[in-house]
Protein backbone atom coordinates (compact mmCIF):
# COMPACT_ATOMS: atom_id res chain seq x y z
CA UNK A 1 0.00 0.00 0.00
CA UNK A 2 2.83 2.40 0.87
CA UNK A 3 4.49 1.62 -2.46
CA UNK A 4 1.27 2.40 -4.30
CA UNK A 5 0.98 5.71 -2.47
CA UNK A 6 4.60 6.60 -3.24
CA UNK A 7 4.09 5.75 -6.93
CA UNK A 8 1.03 7.99 -7.07
CA UNK A 9 2.92 10.77 -5.31
CA UNK A 10 5.78 10.44 -7.82
CA UNK A 11 3.38 10.80 -10.74
CA UNK A 12 1.72 13.82 -9.15
CA UNK A 13 5.11 15.42 -8.55
CA UNK A 14 5.65 15.36 -12.34
CA UNK A 15 2.25 16.91 -12.99
CA UNK A 16 0.37 13.65 -13.71
CA UNK A 17 -2.45 12.15 -11.70
CA UNK A 18 -2.25 8.48 -10.79
CA UNK A 19 -5.04 7.85 -13.30
CA UNK A 20 -3.15 9.58 -16.12
CA UNK A 21 -0.10 7.52 -15.22
CA UNK A 22 -2.11 4.38 -15.84
CA UNK A 23 -3.28 5.74 -19.21
CA UNK A 24 0.28 6.58 -20.16
CA UNK A 25 1.31 3.02 -19.41
CA UNK A 26 -1.57 1.73 -21.51
CA UNK A 27 -0.46 3.96 -24.40
CA UNK A 28 3.06 2.63 -24.20
CA UNK A 29 1.81 -0.94 -24.30
CA UNK A 30 -0.42 -0.11 -27.25
CA UNK A 31 2.42 1.55 -29.15
CA UNK A 32 4.60 -1.52 -28.63
CA UNK A 33 1.81 -3.76 -29.93
CA UNK A 34 1.25 -1.52 -32.98
CA UNK A 35 4.99 -1.63 -33.66
CA UNK A 36 4.85 -5.42 -33.78
CA UNK A 37 1.86 -5.28 -36.16
CA UNK A 38 3.26 -2.59 -38.48
CA UNK A 39 2.91 -4.39 -41.82
CA UNK A 40 -0.02 -5.18 -44.14
CA UNK A 41 -0.54 -8.60 -42.55
CA UNK A 42 -0.80 -6.98 -39.12
CA UNK A 43 -3.64 -4.60 -39.95
CA UNK A 44 -6.39 -6.61 -38.24
CA UNK A 45 -4.40 -7.43 -35.06
CA UNK A 46 -3.37 -3.78 -34.79
CA UNK A 47 -6.95 -2.57 -35.16
CA UNK A 48 -8.01 -5.09 -32.53
CA UNK A 49 -5.37 -3.68 -30.16
CA UNK A 50 -6.68 -0.14 -30.78
CA UNK A 51 -10.23 -1.37 -30.19
CA UNK A 52 -9.27 -3.02 -26.90
CA UNK A 53 -7.40 0.09 -25.76
CA UNK A 54 -10.56 2.20 -25.88
CA UNK A 55 -12.68 -0.71 -24.54
CA UNK A 56 -14.71 -0.93 -27.75
CA UNK A 57 -16.25 -4.21 -28.87
CA UNK A 58 -15.89 -4.05 -32.69
CA UNK A 59 -13.94 -2.07 -35.32
CA UNK A 60 -14.71 -1.15 -38.92
CA UNK A 61 -12.13 0.67 -41.08
CA UNK A 62 -13.45 2.29 -44.28
CA UNK A 63 -12.11 4.58 -46.99
CA UNK A 64 -14.03 7.42 -48.61
CA UNK A 65 -12.38 7.83 -52.01
CA UNK A 66 -15.01 5.65 -53.73
CA UNK A 67 -18.51 6.66 -54.78
CA UNK A 68 -21.33 6.35 -52.22
CA UNK A 69 -22.74 3.46 -54.28
CA UNK A 70 -19.56 1.41 -53.86
CA UNK A 71 -21.04 -0.46 -50.89
CA UNK A 72 -18.71 -3.06 -49.41
CA UNK A 73 -15.84 -1.87 -51.64
CA UNK A 74 -15.16 0.92 -49.14
CA UNK A 75 -14.41 -1.56 -46.32
CA UNK A 76 -10.70 -2.05 -45.55
CA UNK A 77 -10.94 -4.25 -42.43
CA UNK A 78 -13.71 -5.15 -39.99
CA UNK A 79 -14.85 -7.51 -37.27
CA UNK A 80 -18.43 -6.19 -37.29
CA UNK A 81 -21.10 -8.80 -38.07
CA UNK A 82 -21.38 -9.00 -41.86
CA UNK A 83 -25.05 -7.96 -42.01
CA UNK A 84 -24.21 -4.82 -40.04
CA UNK A 85 -21.36 -3.97 -42.40
CA UNK A 86 -23.57 -4.46 -45.43
CA UNK A 87 -26.24 -2.28 -43.87
CA UNK A 88 -24.00 0.62 -42.94
CA UNK A 89 -21.30 0.75 -45.67
CA UNK A 90 -23.40 2.68 -48.18
CA UNK A 91 -24.79 4.95 -45.45
CA UNK A 92 -21.27 5.92 -44.37
CA UNK A 93 -20.24 6.69 -47.95
CA UNK A 94 -23.36 8.78 -48.56
CA UNK A 95 -22.90 10.77 -45.35
CA UNK A 96 -19.34 11.68 -46.35
CA UNK A 97 -20.42 12.76 -49.82
CA UNK A 98 -22.89 15.21 -48.28
CA UNK A 99 -20.19 16.94 -46.24
CA UNK A 100 -18.49 20.05 -47.54
CA UNK A 101 -14.70 20.22 -47.72
CA UNK A 102 -14.71 22.60 -44.75
CA UNK A 103 -16.81 20.19 -42.69
CA UNK A 104 -14.47 17.35 -43.60
CA UNK A 105 -11.48 19.36 -42.37
CA UNK A 106 -13.15 20.25 -39.06
CA UNK A 107 -14.15 16.65 -38.40
CA UNK A 108 -10.64 15.19 -38.76
CA UNK A 109 -9.53 13.23 -35.64
CA UNK A 110 -12.68 14.39 -33.84
CA UNK A 111 -14.76 11.52 -32.40
CA UNK A 112 -18.34 11.84 -33.68
CA UNK A 113 -21.27 9.71 -32.54
CA UNK A 114 -24.17 8.37 -34.61
CA UNK A 115 -27.05 5.96 -34.12
CA UNK A 116 -27.62 2.83 -36.16
CA UNK A 117 -30.90 2.66 -38.03
CA UNK A 118 -33.69 0.79 -36.27
CA UNK A 119 -33.70 -1.95 -38.90
CA UNK A 120 -30.03 -2.83 -38.22
CA UNK A 121 -29.68 -5.79 -35.85
CA UNK A 122 -26.88 -5.43 -33.28
CA UNK A 123 -25.26 -8.15 -31.15
CA UNK A 124 -26.64 -8.61 -27.65
CA UNK A 125 -25.13 -6.16 -25.17
CA UNK A 126 -23.81 -3.78 -27.86
CA UNK A 127 -24.98 -0.16 -28.00
CA UNK A 128 -26.80 1.16 -31.07
CA UNK A 129 -24.61 4.27 -30.86
CA UNK A 130 -21.29 4.06 -32.68
CA UNK A 131 -18.25 6.33 -32.86
CA UNK A 132 -16.64 7.58 -36.09
CA UNK A 133 -13.09 8.99 -36.18
CA UNK A 134 -11.91 10.35 -39.54
CA UNK A 135 -8.28 10.79 -40.64
CA UNK A 136 -6.17 10.92 -43.80
CA UNK A 137 -3.70 8.44 -45.24
CA UNK A 138 -1.97 10.39 -47.98
CA UNK A 139 -4.78 11.97 -49.97
CA UNK A 140 -7.29 9.29 -49.01
CA UNK A 141 -9.82 10.06 -46.28
CA UNK A 142 -10.55 7.10 -44.01
CA UNK A 143 -12.68 6.50 -40.93
CA UNK A 144 -12.57 4.10 -38.01
CA UNK A 145 -16.04 3.11 -36.77
CA UNK A 146 -16.24 1.65 -33.26
CA UNK A 147 -19.03 -0.19 -31.47
CA UNK A 148 -19.18 -0.22 -27.67
CA UNK A 149 -20.91 -2.24 -24.96
CA UNK A 150 -24.19 -0.80 -23.75
CA UNK A 151 -24.03 1.78 -20.94
CA UNK A 152 -20.24 2.05 -21.24
CA UNK A 153 -18.69 5.38 -20.15
CA UNK A 154 -16.20 6.43 -22.83
CA UNK A 155 -12.81 8.05 -22.31
CA UNK A 156 -12.52 11.08 -24.62
CA UNK A 157 -8.74 11.18 -24.20
CA UNK A 158 -8.43 7.54 -25.26
CA UNK A 159 -10.68 8.15 -28.26
CA UNK A 160 -8.39 10.99 -29.35
CA UNK A 161 -5.38 8.70 -28.88
CA UNK A 162 -7.03 6.08 -31.07
CA UNK A 163 -7.76 8.59 -33.83
CA UNK A 164 -4.15 9.73 -34.06
CA UNK A 165 -2.65 6.26 -33.68
CA UNK A 166 -5.00 4.71 -36.23
CA UNK A 167 -3.96 7.32 -38.78
CA UNK A 168 -0.27 6.54 -38.33
CA UNK A 169 -0.85 2.79 -38.17
CA UNK A 170 -3.04 2.71 -41.28
CA UNK A 171 -0.50 4.81 -43.16
CA UNK A 172 2.07 2.05 -42.57
CA UNK A 173 -0.16 -0.95 -43.17
CA UNK A 174 -2.07 0.47 -46.16
CA UNK A 175 0.78 2.51 -47.64
CA UNK A 176 1.39 0.32 -50.69
CA UNK A 177 -2.26 0.15 -51.75
CA UNK A 178 -2.82 3.85 -51.05
CA UNK A 179 0.24 4.95 -52.98
CA UNK A 180 -0.73 2.78 -55.97
CA UNK A 181 -4.16 4.32 -56.00
CA UNK A 182 -2.70 7.82 -55.56
CA UNK A 183 -0.63 7.26 -58.71
CA UNK A 184 -3.70 6.02 -60.58
CA UNK A 185 -5.70 9.02 -59.38
CA UNK A 186 -3.10 11.73 -60.00
CA UNK A 187 -4.40 14.70 -61.95
CA UNK A 188 -2.81 15.43 -65.32
CA UNK A 189 -1.29 18.81 -66.12
CA UNK A 190 -4.27 19.64 -68.33
CA UNK A 191 -6.75 18.72 -65.57
CA UNK A 192 -4.91 20.95 -63.10
CA UNK A 193 -4.92 23.72 -65.71
CA UNK A 194 -8.71 23.40 -66.02
CA UNK A 195 -9.05 23.51 -62.22
CA UNK A 196 -7.02 26.70 -62.13
CA UNK A 197 -9.27 28.44 -64.66
CA UNK A 198 -12.42 27.21 -62.89
CA UNK A 199 -11.05 28.71 -59.68
CA UNK A 200 -10.61 31.96 -61.63
CA UNK A 201 -14.33 31.90 -62.38
CA UNK A 202 -14.13 30.86 -66.03
CA UNK A 203 -16.83 28.81 -67.75
CA UNK A 204 -16.14 25.72 -69.86
CA UNK A 205 -16.59 27.80 -73.01
CA UNK A 206 -14.13 30.45 -71.82
CA UNK A 207 -11.57 27.81 -70.80
CA UNK A 208 -11.95 26.18 -74.21
CA UNK A 209 -11.05 29.48 -75.89
CA UNK A 210 -8.09 30.06 -73.54
CA UNK A 211 -6.64 26.57 -74.04
CA UNK A 212 -7.57 26.27 -77.71
CA UNK A 213 -9.52 23.02 -77.38
CA UNK A 214 -13.20 22.12 -77.61
CA UNK A 215 -15.75 22.76 -74.87
CA UNK A 216 -16.63 19.05 -74.76
CA UNK A 217 -12.99 18.20 -74.10
CA UNK A 218 -12.91 20.72 -71.24
CA UNK A 219 -16.04 19.15 -69.73
CA UNK A 220 -14.44 15.72 -70.03
CA UNK A 221 -11.37 16.96 -68.14
CA UNK A 222 -13.55 18.45 -65.42
CA UNK A 223 -15.59 15.25 -65.13
CA UNK A 224 -12.35 13.29 -64.77
CA UNK A 225 -11.18 15.67 -62.04
CA UNK A 226 -14.38 15.20 -60.05
CA UNK A 227 -14.18 11.43 -60.43
CA UNK A 228 -10.58 11.31 -59.25
CA UNK A 229 -11.19 13.64 -56.31
CA UNK A 230 -14.55 12.08 -55.32
CA UNK A 231 -16.23 15.49 -55.54
CA UNK A 232 -19.71 16.18 -56.91
CA UNK A 233 -19.57 19.83 -57.98
CA UNK A 234 -17.03 22.23 -59.43
CA UNK A 235 -17.00 24.18 -56.17
CA UNK A 236 -16.09 21.03 -54.22
CA UNK A 237 -13.36 20.24 -56.76
CA UNK A 238 -11.91 23.74 -56.30
CA UNK A 239 -12.01 23.36 -52.50
CA UNK A 240 -10.23 20.01 -52.85
CA UNK A 241 -7.58 21.58 -55.08
CA UNK A 242 -7.04 24.46 -52.63
CA UNK A 243 -6.67 22.00 -49.73
CA UNK A 244 -4.01 20.12 -51.71
CA UNK A 245 -2.23 23.33 -52.82
CA UNK A 246 -2.89 22.69 -56.53
CA UNK A 247 -4.37 26.12 -57.25
N, C-alpha and C positions, 0 to 999 in steps of 0.2 A: 504493500500500500504506500509506504514511504517513497519507494522508487517511482511509482506511478505519479505521486504528487510532485516529485523533483523533476520528472520528465515534463509534466505539464508546466511547471514553473519555468523550465528552460525554454520551452516554446514561447511562452508569454514574454519572456525577457527579450526575445528576438522579434516581438511584435506579432506573433501568431497565437491564436487560441489553441487549446488542446484539440478541438474539433478540426480546425484547419490543418493541424499537423497530421491528423489521420487522413485527411483528403490529399494532402501532399504525398504521403506515402502511397496512397492508392494510385495517384497519377504516375508516380515513379514505376510502380509495378505494371501499370497499363502501358507505359512507354516501352518498357522492356519487352512486354509481350508483343506489341506492335512491331518492334524491331526484329523479333524472331519471325514475324509473319510478313515481312516487307518484300513480297514478290507476288506475281499474279496468282500462284497456287495458294497463297496465304490470305487471299481477300476475305473469304468466308470466316475463317478462324479469327481474323483481326476484327471484323465487324461484330462477331459474337463477343469478343473481349470488350469492345466499346459498348455494346448493349448491356453486358453484365455490369460494367463500371457505373452506369447510370441507373441500374436496377430495372431496366426495361425487360420486356418478355420476348419481343420479336423485332427484327430489323428488316427494312426494305430499302435498297439503294437504287435510285432511278436517275436517268439522265433526261435532259429537256431539250436536246438539239434535234429531236424528231418531231414530226407533226403530231397534233393531238390525237389523230386517228391511228397512230402507230400501235396502240394497245400494249401488249406484252413486250414489244420490241424495246420499250424504254427501260425495262427492268435489267439491272446489272447483276444484282445478287439479292437473295431474300430467303428468310425462313418463315415468312407469313404462310398461313394455309393458302393453297393455290386458288380456291374460289374467292378468297378475299383479294388476292393480287389481281385476279382477272376483273373483279368488280371495281377496283380503285385505280388501276393503271391509266385508263382513259380519262378518268376524272382529274387525276393529278396533272396530266398533260394539258387538258383543257383549261384548268385553273391558271397554269403558268402562262398560257397563250393570251389570257385576258389581262395579265399584268402589264403595266407600262414599264419601260426601261428604268425609269426612276424608282418605281415600286420594287423592281427586282434588285436594284442596288441597295435600297434601304433594308430589304429583308435578308440580305446575306448574313449568315452566321447568327441570325436571330431566331431562337426557338419560337415557332408559331403553332397554335393548337387548333385542330379541326375535329368535327364529329363525323363518324361514319354514317352513311345513309341507313335508314331503318331497315331496308331490305338486305343489308349485308350481315351475314351471320358471323359472330365472333366466338372464339373459344371460351369455354366456361372460365369465369374469374378474370377475364380481360376487359378493360375499360373500352367503351365505344369512342373515347376521345384519343386521338393520336397526335404525336408531335412531328413537325416537319422542320428540318434544319437545312437550309440551302447554302451551297458553296460553289466555287469554281475549280475545275481542273483544266488548266490551260484556258481555252476559250469556251469550254463546254460547261454549262450550268448543270449541277447535279443536286439531288436532295436525299437526305437520309430520313426515312419515316420510321418512327418508333411507336410500338404499342407498349402499354404498361398494365400492371395488375390493377384491378379495381380499387379505388379508395387509397391509392398510393400517393404519398406526399413527395413531390418532385424537388430535386435540388437544382436550382437555376444555375449555380456555379458549375455543377457537373455537366449540365446540358451545354453550357458554353464551351467547356473543355472538349466535349464530344464533337461539337461542330468544327472547332479548329483542328482537332486531331484527325477527324474523318477526312477533312480536306487534304491534309498532308499525306495521310495513309493512302487515300484513293489515288492521289497524284503519282505515287510510287507504283501501286499495284495495277493501275489502269493506264499507265503512261504510254506503253506501246500502242495500244488500241486508240487512245485519244490522239496521239501524235499522227498516226496513220490517217485518222479521220480529218484532223486539222489540215493535213496536206491535201486530202481530197476536196476539202471545203474551202481552200484558199481562194480569195478573190483574184481575178485577173487584173492586169493594169487597166484594161478598158472598163471593167466593172467598177473599179475604184474611181476612175475618171467620171463615169456617169454619176456615182454617188456624190462626188464633189460638186458637180453642176446642179444636182437636185438640191443639195444643201444651200446652193446659191440662189435657189428659188426658180430655176429654169424648168420649163415644161419639156416633155419628150420631143415635141417639134422643134423647140429652140435648141436643145442639146444635139438633135440630128443635124441642124444647120451648122452648129459650132464644130462638130466632129466630122462633118462631111459624110455621114452615113444615113441610112434610111430610118424613119421613125419606128418602123416595126422592129428593126435590129436593136434600137435603143430600148424599146419595151422588153425585148427578149433578155437583154443584159440586166435590166432592172428586176425582171422576174427571177432570173438566176441568182441575183444578189439576195432577194428576199427568201428564196429557197435555201440558200447556203447559210443564211444568218437566222433562219427560223423566225422571221418577222412577217407581219401580215400587211403592213402599210408602208408607204414611202417614209412617213415620219418616223416610224419605228426603225426602219433601216438606217435613217440618218442618225438617230439616237445611238444605235448600235455602233455605227462607224465612229461617232464622236467618242464613245466610251473606249473604243479600241485605237484611238488616235490615228484614224485613217483619213479624216478630213479636218 
